[in-house]
Amino acid sequence: MIEYLADQIRIKQLEFYFKLHDFDDFSHALKEATSPYQLRKTVLNMDYPDRLAEHDELAENPENYEIFDHEKN
């Protein structure tokens, strides 16, 4: 039965309505999933991008940081 449903989705005869949320936004996704009159399913994306990857790269190379100098008044 799952194979039949997957085939129907592939040939666009069956649509799957869902909202995709990143796992780090779990509390918001749970709030939306449990609210009444939802027509779409809530799906959590477990492979969300590492939003701190850019920061981690900068931390590995401190020379990449800009130094801000300011004058004291």
HUDAGI-V618112 format. One record per backbone hydrogen bond with DSSP energy under -1.0 kcal/mol. NH is the residue of the N-H (numbers start at 1). CO is the residue of the C=O. If there is no record, write none. Layout:
# HUDAGI-V618112
nh/co
NH/CO
NH/CO
This chain:
# HUDAGI-V618112
nh/co
5/1
6/2
7/3
8/4
9/5
10/6
11/7
12/9
13/8
14/8
19/41
21/43
23/45
25/22
26/23
29/25
30/26
31/27
32/28
33/29
34/30
41/17
43/19
45/21
51/49
53/50
56/52
57/53
58/54
59/55
60/56
61/57
64/61
65/62
